[in-house]
Amino acid sequence: MRILQRYFAVSILQAVAFVLVAFLALQAFMDLTGELPQVGKNGYAIQYAFLYVLVQLPGHVYEVMPLAALIGTIYTMAQFAATSEFTIMRASSMSTGMVAWMLAKIGMVLVIITFIFGELIAPRTAPIAEKIKLSARGAAISSEFRSGLWTKDIVKSEGMTGTPVGSRFFNVREVRPDGKLIDVKLYEFDNSFRMRSITLAKSGSFQGNNKWQLQDVTENIFTNPELLKPGAEANLANNFAQATSAIETRHSATKELLSEITPKILAVAGSDPERMSANELAVYTRHLQENKQETERFKIAFWKKLFDPLAVFVLMAMALPFGYLHTRSGGVSLKIFVGIMIGVSFLLVNTLFSHLGMLSTWPAVLTAIAPSLLFLALALWALWYVERH
């Protein structure tokens, strides 16, 4: 049994590695093709495009590993069937459960590799890739947004502790690759959503411990109690002097700001949830919940981060029935083609369920795990069918 386990493992892992390299080469070629139109513009040289594509590869490993596991396993099982090796193994008292257990142990190795790339490597290389591109072009993280980057936090009575006394909206025109903020606007409201102040700063830098140091600051503070009464806007519209006297303007070279907004939150605020780690998604989802903002998309992405690596088991189970198909049922190339179609179908169904989950407000856990359960049921049915026939 140990010899068979080693034989299965070496054969499948070699096939999976070959398929994975092929997929990564194809993905790199497509990424490079997408970058070529920007080469030569704003100092973006070809070497930066190559480096950008190279640093993005760990993220693609996480994305294509389940598909590579499916095709690699199908190729191996089809080869075993074509040479009658699998038939001999079954005749030597090797049951379907034994084969499934051997595949599960091989799948565990692939799941661990997928998890490492998805949780430890890709979330760190993705920001590096963006910094390489932005630095080469002299751009900023939020320069693609017309109004800059927006986020929100809660104002508390004692800085980071105490009872909530209002809310604050952050607007940053540019976030530099080094984390420095350019053209910062802060809109602060009380608990009744009446404006208390507008703060403008030329720049801001993070000092750690939830502290920001703002430079060249202008504060417009609404101090007139009449402005805080319902219907005050209509009363003050006829008296411009009274309205302007309600605003106190202060100028200062620097100002310290305590906020739960950190460079990490600003970075993920403009990021694709699919490129974030489960830890980053959990932190950002909690931040959105505390600020009463929509969290469904990030909840689904969080649960998909936990369940997607386990899709390796499901797709390897889909490959197991191919070992029971004889050569007359189709050659190796036909079985690989069928495997590719199954893998593409899984990716499409997975994406479809994500969108349906957001539109229909399904539970995030169910939305994330439903495609895997569906294909697992199909794998069990296919295995039962080939054993019966």
QUIZIRA-V515035 format. One record per pair of residues at least 24 apart in sequence whose C-alpha atoms are under 10 Angstrom apart, sorted by the first residue. I is the first residue (numbers start at 1). GAP is how many residues later the second one is. If there is no record, write none. Layout:
<<I/GAP> <I/GAP>>
This chain:
<<1/93> <1/97> <1/101> <2/100> <4/85> <4/90> <4/95> <4/98> <5/93> <5/94> <5/96> <5/97> <5/98> <5/100> <5/101> <6/96> <6/100> <8/65> <8/68> <8/69> <8/72> <8/91> <8/94> <8/95> <8/98> <9/64> <9/93> <9/94> <9/96> <9/97> <9/98> <9/100> <10/96> <11/61> <11/62> <11/64> <11/65> <11/66> <11/68> <11/69> <12/57> <12/58> <12/59> <12/60> <12/61> <12/62> <12/63> <12/64> <12/65> <12/91> <12/94> <12/95> <13/55> <13/56> <13/59> <13/60> <13/63> <13/93> <13/94> <13/96> <13/97> <14/58> <14/59> <14/62> <15/53> <15/54> <15/56> <15/57> <15/58> <15/59> <15/60> <15/61> <16/49> <16/50> <16/51> <16/52> <16/53> <16/54> <16/55> <16/56> <16/57> <16/58> <16/59> <16/60> <16/94> <17/48> <17/51> <17/52> <17/55> <18/50> <18/54> <19/45> <19/46> <19/48> <19/49> <19/50> <19/51> <19/52> <19/53> <19/56> <20/40> <20/41> <20/44> <20/45> <20/46> <20/47> <20/48> <20/49> <20/51> <20/52> <21/40> <21/47> <22/46> <23/37> <23/38> <23/41> <23/42> <23/44> <23/45> <24/33> <24/34> <24/36> <24/37> <24/39> <24/40> <24/41> <25/32> <27/26> <27/29> <27/30> <27/33> <27/34> <27/37> <28/24> <28/25> <28/26> <28/28> <28/29> <28/32> <29/24> <31/25> <31/26> <38/99> <39/98> <40/97> <41/95> <41/96> <42/94> <42/95> <42/96> <42/97> <43/92> <43/93> <43/94> <43/95> <44/88> <44/89> <44/90> <44/91> <44/92> <44/93> <44/94> <45/88> <45/91> <45/92> <48/81> <48/84> <48/85> <48/87> <48/88> <48/89> <49/80> <49/83> <49/84> <49/87> <51/78> <51/81> <51/82> <52/73> <52/74> <52/76> <52/77> <52/78> <52/79> <52/80> <52/81> <53/76> <53/80> <54/71> <54/75> <55/67> <55/69> <55/70> <55/71> <55/72> <55/73> <55/74> <55/75> <55/77> <56/66> <56/69> <56/70> <56/71> <56/72> <56/73> <56/74> <57/60> <57/65> <57/68> <57/69> <57/72> <58/56> <58/58> <58/59> <58/60> <58/62> <58/63> <58/64> <58/65> <58/66> <58/67> <58/68> <59/55> <59/58> <59/59> <59/60> <59/62> <59/63> <59/64> <59/65> <59/66> <59/67> <59/215> <59/216> <59/217> <60/57> <60/58> <60/62> <60/215> <61/52> <61/53> <61/56> <61/57> <61/61> <62/49> <62/51> <62/52> <62/53> <62/54> <62/55> <62/56> <62/57> <62/59> <62/60> <62/213> <62/243> <62/246> <62/247> <63/51> <63/54> <63/55> <63/211> <63/212> <63/245> <63/246> <63/284> <64/50> <64/279> <64/283> <65/45> <65/46> <65/48> <65/49> <65/52> <65/244> <65/246> <65/247> <66/41> <66/44> <66/45> <66/48> <66/242> <66/243> <66/244> <66/245> <66/246> <66/247> <66/248> <66/249> <66/250> <66/277> <66/280> <66/281> <67/244> <67/245> <67/248> <67/249> <67/272> <67/273> <67/275> <67/276> <67/277> <67/279> <67/280> <68/42> <68/244> <68/247> <68/248> <68/271> <68/272> <68/275> <69/37> <69/38> <69/41> <69/42> <69/242> <69/243> <69/244> <69/245> <69/246> <69/247> <69/250> <69/274> <70/241> <70/242> <70/243> <70/244> <70/245> <70/246> <70/247> <70/248> <70/249> <70/250> <70/266> <70/269> <70/270> <70/272> <70/273> <71/244> <71/245> <71/247> <71/248> <71/264> <71/265> <71/266> <71/267> <71/268> <71/269> <71/270> <71/271> <71/272> <72/244> <72/247> <72/264> <72/267> <73/30> <73/34> <73/242> <73/243> <73/244> <73/245> <73/246> <73/247> <73/249> <73/250> <73/263> <73/266> <74/241> <74/242> <74/243> <74/244> <74/245> <74/246> <74/247> <74/248> <74/249> <74/258> <74/261> <74/262> <74/263> <74/264> <74/265> <74/266> <75/244> <75/247> <75/248> <75/257> <75/258> <75/260> <75/261> <75/264> <76/243> <76/244> <76/246> <76/247> <76/256> <76/260> <77/242> <77/243> <77/244> <77/245> <77/246> <77/247> <77/248> <77/255> <77/258> <78/241> <78/242> <78/243> <78/244> <78/245> <78/246> <78/247> <78/248> <78/249> <78/252> <78/253> <78/254> <78/255> <78/256> <78/257> <78/258> <79/243> <79/244> <79/248> <79/252> <79/253> <80/242> <80/243> <80/244> <80/246> <80/252> <81/241> <81/242> <81/243> <81/244> <81/245> <81/246> <81/250> <81/251> <82/241> <82/242> <82/243> <82/244> <82/245> <82/246> <82/248> <82/249> <82/250> <83/243> <83/244> <84/239> <84/240> <84/242> <84/243> <85/238> <86/237> <86/238> <86/239> <86/240> <87/236> <87/237> <87/239> <90/234> <96/224> <96/225> <96/287> <96/291> <99/221> <100/213> <100/216> <100/217> <100/220> <103/210> <103/213> <103/214> <103/216> <103/217> <104/208> <104/209> <104/210> <104/212> <104/213> <105/208> <106/206> <106/207> <106/210> <107/202> <107/203> <107/204> <107/205> <107/206> <107/207> <107/208> <107/209> <107/210> <108/201> <108/202> <108/204> <108/205> <109/203> <110/199> <110/200> <110/202> <110/203> <111/197> <111/198> <111/199> <111/200> <111/201> <111/202> <112/197> <112/198> <113/196> <114/194> <114/195> <114/196> <114/198> <115/162> <115/190> <115/191> <115/193> <115/194> <115/195> <116/193> <117/160> <118/156> <118/157> <118/158> <118/159> <118/160> <118/187> <118/188> <118/190> <118/191> <119/156> <119/157> <119/158> <119/159> <119/160> <119/161> <119/186> <119/187> <120/157> <120/158> <121/156> <122/153> <122/154> <122/155> <123/151> <123/152> <123/153> <123/154> <123/155> <123/157> <124/151> <124/152> <124/153> <125/150> <126/145> <126/149> <126/150> <127/50> <127/140> <127/141> <127/144> <127/148> <127/149> <128/49> <130/47> <131/45> <131/46> <131/47> <132/45> <133/44> <134/42> <134/43> <135/41> <135/42> <135/43> <138/38> <138/39> <139/35> <139/36> <139/37> <139/38> <140/33> <140/34> <140/35> <140/36> <140/37> <140/38> <140/39> <140/40> <140/41> <140/42> <141/32> <141/33> <141/34> <141/35> <141/36> <141/38> <141/125> <141/126> <141/129> <141/130> <142/30> <142/31> <142/32> <142/33> <142/34> <142/39> <142/124> <142/125> <142/128> <143/29> <143/30> <143/31> <143/32> <143/33> <144/29> <144/30> <145/28> <145/29> <145/125> <146/27> <147/24> <147/25> <147/26> <147/27> <148/24> <148/25> <148/26> <148/27> <148/34> <148/35> <148/36> <149/24> <149/25> <149/26> <149/35> <149/117> <149/118> <149/120> <149/121> <150/35> <150/36> <150/116> <150/119> <150/120> <151/110> <151/114> <151/115> <151/118> <151/119> <151/137> <151/140> <151/142> <152/34> <152/35> <152/36> <152/107> <152/108> <152/109> <152/135> <152/136> <152/138> <152/139> <152/140> <152/141> <153/35> <153/106> <153/107> <153/108> <153/134> <153/135> <153/137> <153/138> <153/139> <154/34> <154/35> <154/36> <154/37> <154/105> <154/106> <154/107> <154/133> <154/136> <154/137> <154/138> <155/33> <155/34> <155/35> <155/36> <155/103> <155/104> <155/105> <156/102> <156/103> <158/100> <159/51> <159/52> <159/98> <159/99> <159/100> <159/101> <160/49> <160/50> <160/51> <160/98> <160/99> <160/100> <164/26> <164/27> <165/24> <165/25> <165/26> <165/27> <166/24> <166/25> <166/26> <166/27> <166/28> <166/29> <166/30> <167/24> <167/25> <167/26> <167/27> <167/28> <167/29> <167/124> <168/25> <168/27> <168/28> <168/29> <168/30> <168/91> <168/123> <169/29> <170/29> <170/91> <170/96> <171/29> <172/29> <172/30> <172/31> <172/32> <172/94> <173/30> <174/29> <175/28> <175/29> <175/88> <175/91> <175/92> <177/90> <178/27> <178/85> <179/25> <179/26> <179/27> <179/83> <179/84> <179/85> <179/87> <179/88> <180/24> <180/25> <180/26> <180/83> <181/24> <181/25> <181/31> <181/33> <181/82> <181/85> <182/32> <182/33> <183/32> <184/30> <184/31> <184/33> <185/32> <185/33> <185/34> <186/33> <187/33> <188/33> <190/38> <192/36> <193/35> <194/28> <194/33> <194/34> <194/35> <194/36> <195/26> <195/27> <195/32> <195/33> <196/24> <196/25> <196/26> <196/27> <196/28> <196/31> <196/32> <196/51> <197/24> <197/25> <197/26> <197/50> <197/51> <197/52> <198/24> <198/51> <199/50> <199/51> <199/52> <200/51> <201/50> <201/51> <201/52> <201/53> <201/54> <202/51> <203/51> <204/50> <204/51> <204/52> <204/53> <205/51> <205/58> <206/50> <206/51> <206/55> <206/56> <206/57> <207/49> <207/50> <207/55> <208/54> <208/55> <209/49> <209/50> <209/51> <209/53> <210/47> <210/48> <210/49> <210/50> <210/51> <210/52> <210/53> <211/45> <211/46> <211/47> <211/48> <211/49> <211/50> <211/51> <212/43> <212/44> <212/45> <212/46> <212/47> <212/49> <212/50> <212/51> <213/41> <213/42> <213/43> <213/44> <213/45> <214/38> <214/39> <214/40> <214/41> <214/42> <214/43> <215/37> <215/38> <215/39> <215/40> <215/41> <216/35> <216/36> <216/37> <216/38> <216/39> <217/33> <217/34> <217/35> <217/36> <217/37> <217/38> <218/31> <218/32> <218/33> <218/34> <218/35> <218/36> <218/37> <219/28> <219/29> <219/30> <219/31> <219/32> <219/33> <220/26> <220/27> <220/28> <220/29> <220/30> <220/31> <221/25> <221/26> <221/27> <221/28> <221/29> <222/24> <222/25> <222/26> <222/27> <223/24> <223/25> <224/24> <260/27> <261/26> <272/26> <272/29> <273/24> <273/25> <273/26> <273/27> <273/28> <273/29> <273/32> <274/24> <274/26> <274/27> <274/28> <274/30> <274/31> <275/26> <275/30> <276/25> <276/26> <276/29> <277/24> <277/25> <277/28> <277/29> <278/24> <278/25> <278/26> <278/27> <278/28> <279/26> <281/24> <295/63> <296/61> <296/62> <296/63> <296/65> <296/66> <296/67> <296/68> <297/57> <297/58> <297/60> <297/61> <297/62> <297/64> <297/67> <298/60> <298/66> <299/59> <299/64> <299/65> <299/66> <299/68> <299/69> <300/53> <300/54> <300/55> <300/57> <300/58> <300/62> <300/63> <300/64> <300/65> <300/66> <300/67> <300/68> <300/69> <301/53> <301/63> <301/64> <301/66> <301/67> <302/62> <302/63> <302/66> <303/61> <303/62> <303/63> <303/64> <303/65> <303/66> <304/46> <304/50> <304/60> <304/61> <304/62> <304/63> <304/64> <304/65> <305/63> <306/59> <306/62> <306/63> <307/58> <307/61> <307/62> <307/63> <307/65> <308/42> <308/60> <308/61> <308/63> <308/64> <310/59> <310/62> <311/35> <311/58> <311/60> <311/61> <311/62> <311/64> <311/65> <312/60> <313/59> <313/63> <314/57> <314/58> <314/59> <314/60> <314/61> <314/62> <314/63> <314/64> <314/65> <314/66> <315/24> <315/27> <315/28> <315/31> <315/57> <315/60> <315/61> <315/64> <316/60> <316/63> <317/58> <317/59> <317/60> <317/61> <317/62> <317/63> <317/65> <317/66> <318/24> <318/25> <318/57> <318/58> <318/59> <318/60> <318/61> <318/62> <318/63> <318/64> <318/65> <319/60> <319/63> <319/64> <320/59> <320/60> <320/62> <320/63> <321/58> <321/59> <321/60> <321/61> <321/62> <321/63> <321/64> <321/65> <321/66> <322/60> <322/61> <322/64> <323/60> <323/63> <324/59> <324/62> <324/63> <324/65> <325/61> <325/62> <325/64> <342/33> <345/30> <346/25> <346/26> <346/28> <346/29> <347/24> <349/25> <349/26>>
